[in-house]
Amino acid sequence: MLRGLRCPNSRAQELVGEGQLDGAILDVNLAGQNSYLVARALQKRGVPFAFATGDSGVAPESGFESPIFLPKPFNFEGVKLVLDKLLATPRTRALSPQ
């Protein structure tokens, strides 16, 4: 499923819990909140994700090694490239309720 929406972390975590995502692009910093909790929830479910960021990336202490990045400002080709990478990434585990 592909959705384009801007939502707070709480709503994003609900979407992850619904288990119908093939991939996600997360803004590293959206309205002053980082998206690390949502990224960890996706990681637990094996859903590939990328971070969108206009700066240097994610904080080293976040624990995300070699994440996929979508640099800002992004354009169609950049988004297409990241989506291709996400959809080509195999899920790391089967979806299961937590």
N, CA, C and O atoms as CSV, one atom per row, in Angstrom:
chain,resi,resn,atom,element,x,y,z
A,1,MET,N,N,0.842,-1.158,0.000
A,1,MET,CA,C,0.000,0.000,0.000
A,1,MET,C,C,0.895,1.231,0.000
A,1,MET,O,O,1.890,1.287,0.723
A,2,LEU,N,N,0.542,2.191,-0.796
A,2,LEU,CA,C,1.288,3.443,-0.862
A,2,LEU,C,C,0.364,4.555,-0.415
A,2,LEU,O,O,-0.713,4.747,-0.979
A,3,ARG,N,N,0.786,5.278,0.590
A,3,ARG,CA,C,0.000,6.401,1.088
A,3,ARG,C,C,0.892,7.617,1.167
A,3,ARG,O,O,2.072,7.522,1.507
A,4,GLY,N,N,0.330,8.732,0.858
A,4,GLY,CA,C,1.048,9.972,1.043
A,4,GLY,C,C,0.311,10.793,2.073
A,4,GLY,O,O,-0.752,11.345,1.791
A,5,LEU,N,N,0.861,10.876,3.244
A,5,LEU,CA,C,0.204,11.655,4.271
A,5,LEU,C,C,1.208,12.191,5.250
A,5,LEU,O,O,2.304,11.660,5.422
A,6,ARG,N,N,0.805,13.238,5.870
A,6,ARG,CA,C,1.616,13.863,6.914
A,6,ARG,C,C,0.838,13.688,8.191
A,6,ARG,O,O,-0.288,14.169,8.311
A,7,CYS,N,N,1.423,13.011,9.133
A,7,CYS,CA,C,0.702,12.767,10.377
A,7,CYS,C,C,1.685,12.729,11.541
A,7,CYS,O,O,2.879,12.497,11.352
A,8,PRO,N,N,1.169,12.958,12.741
A,8,PRO,CA,C,2.045,12.885,13.910
A,8,PRO,C,C,2.488,11.459,14.166
A,8,PRO,O,O,1.908,10.510,13.639
A,9,ASN,N,N,3.518,11.317,14.979
A,9,ASN,CA,C,4.056,9.994,15.287
A,9,ASN,C,C,2.998,9.027,15.789
A,9,ASN,O,O,3.031,7.848,15.436
A,10,SER,N,N,2.058,9.494,16.606
A,10,SER,CA,C,1.039,8.597,17.157
A,10,SER,C,C,0.199,7.977,16.044
A,10,SER,O,O,-0.083,6.779,16.078
A,11,ARG,N,N,-0.199,8.767,15.073
A,11,ARG,CA,C,-0.998,8.238,13.947
A,11,ARG,C,C,-0.137,7.342,13.067
A,11,ARG,O,O,-0.610,6.319,12.572
A,12,ALA,N,N,1.096,7.710,12.873
A,12,ALA,CA,C,2.007,6.881,12.066
A,12,ALA,C,C,2.187,5.514,12.712
A,12,ALA,O,O,2.226,4.501,12.014
A,13,GLN,N,N,2.296,5.473,14.031
A,13,GLN,CA,C,2.445,4.187,14.715
A,13,GLN,C,C,1.178,3.350,14.589
A,13,GLN,O,O,1.260,2.123,14.531
A,14,GLU,N,N,0.013,3.981,14.546
A,14,GLU,CA,C,-1.232,3.254,14.304
A,14,GLU,C,C,-1.201,2.607,12.921
A,14,GLU,O,O,-1.580,1.446,12.765
A,15,LEU,N,N,-0.752,3.357,11.925
A,15,LEU,CA,C,-0.670,2.819,10.563
A,15,LEU,C,C,0.289,1.632,10.497
A,15,LEU,O,O,0.013,0.639,9.824
A,16,VAL,N,N,1.401,1.738,11.190
A,16,VAL,CA,C,2.352,0.624,11.234
A,16,VAL,C,C,1.675,-0.591,11.862
A,16,VAL,O,O,1.831,-1.711,11.375
A,17,GLY,N,N,0.932,-0.375,12.930
A,17,GLY,CA,C,0.247,-1.454,13.615
A,17,GLY,C,C,-0.809,-2.135,12.767
A,17,GLY,O,O,-1.110,-3.310,12.976
A,18,GLU,N,N,-1.373,-1.413,11.816
A,18,GLU,CA,C,-2.375,-2.007,10.925
A,18,GLU,C,C,-1.744,-3.016,9.978
A,18,GLU,O,O,-2.435,-3.883,9.444
A,19,GLY,N,N,-0.431,-2.909,9.767
A,19,GLY,CA,C,0.301,-3.919,9.011
A,19,GLY,C,C,0.041,-3.966,7.523
A,19,GLY,O,O,0.198,-5.026,6.917
A,20,GLN,N,N,-0.349,-2.867,6.906
A,20,GLN,CA,C,-0.631,-2.878,5.484
A,20,GLN,C,C,0.330,-2.012,4.683
A,20,GLN,O,O,-0.014,-1.551,3.595
A,21,LEU,N,N,1.504,-1.789,5.197
A,21,LEU,CA,C,2.466,-0.933,4.512
A,21,LEU,C,C,3.528,-1.767,3.809
A,21,LEU,O,O,4.047,-2.731,4.372
A,22,ASP,N,N,3.844,-1.391,2.587
A,22,ASP,CA,C,4.922,-2.036,1.836
A,22,ASP,C,C,6.238,-1.318,2.045
A,22,ASP,O,O,7.302,-1.886,1.802
A,23,GLY,N,N,6.177,-0.085,2.489
A,23,GLY,CA,C,7.354,0.731,2.715
A,23,GLY,C,C,6.917,2.089,3.220
A,23,GLY,O,O,5.731,2.415,3.198
A,24,ALA,N,N,7.877,2.884,3.677
A,24,ALA,CA,C,7.546,4.209,4.207
A,24,ALA,C,C,8.715,5.155,4.005
A,24,ALA,O,O,9.878,4.753,4.018
A,25,ILE,N,N,8.377,6.422,3.820
A,25,ILE,CA,C,9.367,7.492,3.822
A,25,ILE,C,C,9.024,8.367,5.009
A,25,ILE,O,O,7.939,8.943,5.078
A,26,LEU,N,N,9.953,8.462,5.941
A,26,LEU,CA,C,9.734,9.194,7.186
A,26,LEU,C,C,10.566,10.465,7.213
A,26,LEU,O,O,11.765,10.439,6.935
A,27,ASP,N,N,9.932,11.565,7.545
A,27,ASP,CA,C,10.677,12.802,7.741
A,27,ASP,C,C,11.428,12.668,9.057
A,27,ASP,O,O,10.824,12.373,10.088
A,28,VAL,N,N,12.732,12.882,9.031
A,28,VAL,CA,C,13.532,12.756,10.248
A,28,VAL,C,C,13.015,13.710,11.321
A,28,VAL,O,O,12.929,13.339,12.492
A,29,ASN,N,N,12.675,14.924,10.932
A,29,ASN,CA,C,12.205,15.922,11.886
A,29,ASN,C,C,10.924,16.542,11.354
A,29,ASN,O,O,10.954,17.364,10.438
A,30,LEU,N,N,9.802,16.144,11.933
A,30,LEU,CA,C,8.499,16.660,11.508
A,30,LEU,C,C,7.866,17.380,12.691
A,30,LEU,O,O,7.535,16.767,13.705
A,31,ALA,N,N,7.706,18.666,12.546
A,31,ALA,CA,C,7.107,19.499,13.600
A,31,ALA,C,C,7.858,19.358,14.924
A,31,ALA,O,O,7.249,19.325,15.993
A,32,GLY,N,N,9.195,19.274,14.839
A,32,GLY,CA,C,10.010,19.221,16.039
A,32,GLY,C,C,10.134,17.846,16.678
A,32,GLY,O,O,10.765,17.712,17.726
A,33,GLN,N,N,9.547,16.823,16.071
A,33,GLN,CA,C,9.654,15.458,16.590
A,33,GLN,C,C,10.415,14.605,15.590
A,33,GLN,O,O,10.192,14.700,14.383
A,34,ASN,N,N,11.322,13.764,16.101
A,34,ASN,CA,C,11.996,12.857,15.174
A,34,ASN,C,C,11.111,11.627,14.961
A,34,ASN,O,O,10.176,11.383,15.723
A,35,SER,N,N,11.413,10.876,13.939
A,35,SER,CA,C,10.580,9.730,13.558
A,35,SER,C,C,11.208,8.396,13.951
A,35,SER,O,O,10.852,7.359,13.390
A,36,TYR,N,N,12.128,8.408,14.897
A,36,TYR,CA,C,12.845,7.184,15.253
A,36,TYR,C,C,11.931,6.099,15.834
A,36,TYR,O,O,12.125,4.919,15.542
A,37,LEU,N,N,10.944,6.474,16.649
A,37,LEU,CA,C,10.035,5.462,17.204
A,37,LEU,C,C,9.246,4.764,16.102
A,37,LEU,O,O,9.061,3.548,16.130
A,38,VAL,N,N,8.791,5.541,15.146
A,38,VAL,CA,C,8.049,4.963,14.021
A,38,VAL,C,C,8.985,4.070,13.201
A,38,VAL,O,O,8.595,2.981,12.781
A,39,ALA,N,N,10.208,4.528,12.977
A,39,ALA,CA,C,11.176,3.732,12.218
A,39,ALA,C,C,11.459,2.406,12.925
A,39,ALA,O,O,11.561,1.366,12.275
A,40,ARG,N,N,11.585,2.441,14.243
A,40,ARG,CA,C,11.823,1.192,14.984
A,40,ARG,C,C,10.636,0.243,14.878
A,40,ARG,O,O,10.815,-0.969,14.769
A,41,ALA,N,N,9.421,0.794,14.912
A,41,ALA,CA,C,8.224,-0.037,14.766
A,41,ALA,C,C,8.186,-0.676,13.378
A,41,ALA,O,O,7.831,-1.847,13.243
A,42,LEU,N,N,8.548,0.084,12.354
A,42,LEU,CA,C,8.614,-0.473,10.994
A,42,LEU,C,C,9.676,-1.557,10.923
A,42,LEU,O,O,9.465,-2.616,10.333
A,43,GLN,N,N,10.823,-1.276,11.536
A,43,GLN,CA,C,11.935,-2.222,11.535
A,43,GLN,C,C,11.511,-3.548,12.180
A,43,GLN,O,O,11.833,-4.617,11.662
A,44,LYS,N,N,10.799,-3.483,13.294
A,44,LYS,CA,C,10.331,-4.685,13.991
A,44,LYS,C,C,9.404,-5.517,13.113
A,44,LYS,O,O,9.396,-6.746,13.195
A,45,ARG,N,N,8.629,-4.849,12.280
A,45,ARG,CA,C,7.688,-5.543,11.407
A,45,ARG,C,C,8.299,-5.912,10.055
A,45,ARG,O,O,7.647,-6.538,9.219
A,46,GLY,N,N,9.545,-5.521,9.854
A,46,GLY,CA,C,10.206,-5.869,8.609
A,46,GLY,C,C,9.810,-5.007,7.433
A,46,GLY,O,O,10.004,-5.402,6.284
A,47,VAL,N,N,9.257,-3.832,7.698
A,47,VAL,CA,C,8.824,-2.930,6.630
A,47,VAL,C,C,9.984,-2.006,6.264
A,47,VAL,O,O,10.497,-1.295,7.128
A,48,PRO,N,N,10.403,-2.004,4.998
A,48,PRO,CA,C,11.505,-1.119,4.605
A,48,PRO,C,C,11.089,0.358,4.671
A,48,PRO,O,O,9.939,0.710,4.408
A,49,PHE,N,N,12.047,1.197,5.027
A,49,PHE,CA,C,11.749,2.624,5.147
A,49,PHE,C,C,12.969,3.440,4.760
A,49,PHE,O,O,14.098,2.950,4.734
A,50,ALA,N,N,12.700,4.698,4.462
A,50,ALA,CA,C,13.754,5.668,4.180
A,50,ALA,C,C,13.494,6.898,5.030
A,50,ALA,O,O,12.361,7.172,5.424
A,51,PHE,N,N,14.548,7.624,5.301
A,51,PHE,CA,C,14.433,8.890,6.017
A,51,PHE,C,C,14.562,10.034,5.020
A,51,PHE,O,O,15.499,10.065,4.222
A,52,ALA,N,N,13.624,10.969,5.066
A,52,ALA,CA,C,13.729,12.212,4.303
A,52,ALA,C,C,14.356,13.242,5.227
A,52,ALA,O,O,13.914,13.425,6.361
A,53,THR,N,N,15.385,13.911,4.735
A,53,THR,CA,C,16.063,14.890,5.579
A,53,THR,C,C,16.738,15.964,4.741
A,53,THR,O,O,17.220,15.717,3.635
A,54,GLY,N,N,16.753,17.155,5.302
A,54,GLY,CA,C,17.418,18.264,4.638
A,54,GLY,C,C,18.765,18.578,5.253
A,54,GLY,O,O,19.440,19.521,4.841
A,55,ASP,N,N,19.157,17.784,6.244
A,55,ASP,CA,C,20.461,18.033,6.868
A,55,ASP,C,C,21.359,16.815,6.719
A,55,ASP,O,O,21.322,16.137,5.692
A,56,SER,N,N,22.144,16.538,7.711
A,56,SER,CA,C,23.179,15.516,7.578
A,56,SER,C,C,22.685,14.088,7.767
A,56,SER,O,O,23.466,13.154,7.585
A,57,GLY,N,N,21.444,13.882,8.119
A,57,GLY,CA,C,20.944,12.524,8.278
A,57,GLY,C,C,20.370,12.276,9.650
A,57,GLY,O,O,19.728,13.149,10.235
A,58,VAL,N,N,20.602,11.080,10.164
A,58,VAL,CA,C,20.078,10.720,11.479
A,58,VAL,C,C,21.204,10.792,12.510
A,58,VAL,O,O,22.382,10.651,12.184
A,59,ALA,N,N,20.813,11.011,13.736
A,59,ALA,CA,C,21.797,11.076,14.823
A,59,ALA,C,C,22.474,9.716,14.986
A,59,ALA,O,O,21.800,8.687,14.953
A,60,PRO,N,N,23.785,9.697,15.161
A,60,PRO,CA,C,24.499,8.431,15.320
A,60,PRO,C,C,23.938,7.569,16.453
A,60,PRO,O,O,23.930,6.342,16.358
A,61,GLU,N,N,23.474,8.210,17.515
A,61,GLU,CA,C,22.946,7.454,18.644
A,61,GLU,C,C,21.561,6.857,18.371
A,61,GLU,O,O,21.026,6.133,19.211
A,62,SER,N,N,20.980,7.154,17.208
A,62,SER,CA,C,19.663,6.596,16.873
A,62,SER,C,C,19.722,5.090,16.671
A,62,SER,O,O,18.721,4.394,16.845
A,63,GLY,N,N,20.911,4.580,16.297
A,63,GLY,CA,C,21.064,3.141,16.119
A,63,GLY,C,C,20.718,2.630,14.737
A,63,GLY,O,O,20.732,1.419,14.518
A,64,PHE,N,N,20.408,3.502,13.801
A,64,PHE,CA,C,20.086,3.066,12.440
A,64,PHE,C,C,21.366,3.054,11.605
A,64,PHE,O,O,21.991,4.090,11.382
A,65,GLU,N,N,21.734,1.877,11.157
A,65,GLU,CA,C,22.954,1.725,10.373
A,65,GLU,C,C,22.637,1.710,8.891
A,65,GLU,O,O,21.792,0.931,8.449
A,66,SER,N,N,23.281,2.536,8.134
A,66,SER,CA,C,23.150,2.598,6.676
A,66,SER,C,C,21.703,2.706,6.195
A,66,SER,O,O,21.276,1.926,5.344
A,67,PRO,N,N,20.946,3.666,6.732
A,67,PRO,CA,C,19.561,3.807,6.270
A,67,PRO,C,C,19.509,4.383,4.855
A,67,PRO,O,O,20.474,4.976,4.374
A,68,ILE,N,N,18.388,4.199,4.214
A,68,ILE,CA,C,18.139,4.820,2.911
A,68,ILE,C,C,17.714,6.258,3.189
A,68,ILE,O,O,16.892,6.514,4.069
A,69,PHE,N,N,18.280,7.193,2.430
A,69,PHE,CA,C,17.936,8.606,2.602
A,69,PHE,C,C,17.296,9.168,1.348
A,69,PHE,O,O,17.653,8.804,0.227
A,70,LEU,N,N,16.343,10.063,1.561
A,70,LEU,CA,C,15.780,10.893,0.509
A,70,LEU,C,C,16.138,12.327,0.868
A,70,LEU,O,O,15.527,12.918,1.758
A,71,PRO,N,N,17.142,12.895,0.168
A,71,PRO,CA,C,17.563,14.254,0.525
A,71,PRO,C,C,16.524,15.301,0.118
A,71,PRO,O,O,15.880,15.196,-0.926
A,72,LYS,N,N,16.382,16.315,0.979
A,72,LYS,CA,C,15.499,17.445,0.687
A,72,LYS,C,C,16.330,18.581,0.123
A,72,LYS,O,O,17.504,18.690,0.476
A,73,PRO,N,N,15.802,19.405,-0.707
A,73,PRO,CA,C,14.473,19.266,-1.304
A,73,PRO,C,C,14.484,18.125,-2.312
A,73,PRO,O,O,15.451,17.959,-3.055
A,74,PHE,N,N,13.420,17.344,-2.339
A,74,PHE,CA,C,13.419,16.214,-3.248
A,74,PHE,C,C,12.588,16.517,-4.494
A,74,PHE,O,O,11.747,17.415,-4.516
A,75,ASN,N,N,12.861,15.736,-5.513
A,75,ASN,CA,C,12.148,15.869,-6.782
A,75,ASN,C,C,11.603,14.496,-7.175
A,75,ASN,O,O,11.828,13.505,-6.481
A,76,PHE,N,N,10.900,14.456,-8.270
A,76,PHE,CA,C,10.262,13.211,-8.706
A,76,PHE,C,C,11.274,12.087,-8.866
A,76,PHE,O,O,11.039,10.971,-8.401
A,77,GLU,N,N,12.388,12.365,-9.513
A,77,GLU,CA,C,13.385,11.314,-9.749
A,77,GLU,C,C,13.967,10.784,-8.438
A,77,GLU,O,O,14.199,9.583,-8.301
A,78,GLY,N,N,14.200,11.671,-7.483
A,78,GLY,CA,C,14.709,11.237,-6.190
A,78,GLY,C,C,13.715,10.351,-5.455
A,78,GLY,O,O,14.091,9.332,-4.876
A,79,VAL,N,N,12.447,10.741,-5.480
A,79,VAL,CA,C,11.407,9.941,-4.830
A,79,VAL,C,C,11.276,8.597,-5.527
A,79,VAL,O,O,11.161,7.563,-4.869
A,80,LYS,N,N,11.293,8.607,-6.851
A,80,LYS,CA,C,11.180,7.357,-7.614
A,80,LYS,C,C,12.336,6.413,-7.281
A,80,LYS,O,O,12.122,5.216,-7.092
A,81,LEU,N,N,13.536,6.934,-7.210
A,81,LEU,CA,C,14.710,6.121,-6.882
A,81,LEU,C,C,14.566,5.481,-5.501
A,81,LEU,O,O,14.837,4.292,-5.334
A,82,VAL,N,N,14.141,6.270,-4.514
A,82,VAL,CA,C,13.971,5.751,-3.157
A,82,VAL,C,C,12.843,4.716,-3.109
A,82,VAL,O,O,12.987,3.680,-2.461
A,83,LEU,N,N,11.735,4.984,-3.782
A,83,LEU,CA,C,10.636,4.009,-3.814
A,83,LEU,C,C,11.089,2.704,-4.465
A,83,LEU,O,O,10.742,1.621,-3.992
A,84,ASP,N,N,11.851,2.800,-5.535
A,84,ASP,CA,C,12.377,1.588,-6.177
A,84,ASP,C,C,13.239,0.791,-5.198
A,84,ASP,O,O,13.140,-0.434,-5.135
A,85,LYS,N,N,14.086,1.491,-4.434
A,85,LYS,CA,C,14.936,0.813,-3.443
A,85,LYS,C,C,14.084,0.151,-2.356
A,85,LYS,O,O,14.335,-0.988,-1.964
A,86,LEU,N,N,13.081,0.880,-1.881
A,86,LEU,CA,C,12.234,0.342,-0.820
A,86,LEU,C,C,11.475,-0.898,-1.283
A,86,LEU,O,O,11.413,-1.901,-0.572
A,87,LEU,N,N,10.907,-0.822,-2.462
A,87,LEU,CA,C,10.101,-1.934,-2.954
A,87,LEU,C,C,10.955,-3.129,-3.351
A,87,LEU,O,O,10.455,-4.252,-3.418
A,88,ALA,N,N,12.240,-2.901,-3.614
A,88,ALA,CA,C,13.153,-4.003,-3.934
A,88,ALA,C,C,13.750,-4.635,-2.675
A,88,ALA,O,O,14.375,-5.693,-2.742
A,89,THR,N,N,13.552,-3.981,-1.530
A,89,THR,CA,C,14.100,-4.482,-0.273
A,89,THR,C,C,13.195,-5.579,0.269
A,89,THR,O,O,12.009,-5.342,0.499
A,90,PRO,N,N,13.738,-6.778,0.476
A,90,PRO,CA,C,12.894,-7.844,1.030
A,90,PRO,C,C,12.522,-7.539,2.479
A,90,PRO,O,O,13.301,-6.960,3.237
A,91,ARG,N,N,11.329,-7.939,2.831
A,91,ARG,CA,C,10.917,-7.804,4.229
A,91,ARG,C,C,11.819,-8.704,5.068
A,91,ARG,O,O,12.163,-9.813,4.660
A,92,THR,N,N,12.193,-8.213,6.239
A,92,THR,CA,C,13.133,-8.984,7.067
A,92,THR,C,C,12.434,-9.975,7.981
A,92,THR,O,O,13.086,-10.851,8.549
A,93,ARG,N,N,11.140,-9.857,8.131
A,93,ARG,CA,C,10.387,-10.842,8.912
A,93,ARG,C,C,8.918,-10.725,8.584
A,93,ARG,O,O,8.474,-9.699,8.068
A,94,ALA,N,N,8.172,-11.744,8.874
A,94,ALA,CA,C,6.755,-11.745,8.600
A,94,ALA,C,C,6.036,-10.812,9.571
A,94,ALA,O,O,6.461,-10.628,10.712
A,95,LEU,N,N,4.951,-10.236,9.099
A,95,LEU,CA,C,4.174,-9.376,9.976
A,95,LEU,C,C,3.488,-10.214,11.041
A,95,LEU,O,O,2.872,-11.238,10.748
A,96,SER,N,N,3.603,-9.772,12.253
A,96,SER,CA,C,2.905,-10.457,13.340
A,96,SER,C,C,2.519,-9.419,14.375
A,96,SER,O,O,3.274,-8.478,14.621
A,97,PRO,N,N,1.367,-9.577,14.979
A,97,PRO,CA,C,0.976,-8.592,15.995
A,97,PRO,C,C,1.937,-8.603,17.177
A,97,PRO,O,O,2.417,-9.661,17.586
A,98,GLN,N,N,2.210,-7.449,17.710
A,98,GLN,CA,C,3.113,-7.321,18.855
A,98,GLN,C,C,2.318,-6.978,20.088
A,98,GLN,O,O,2.888,-6.824,21.168
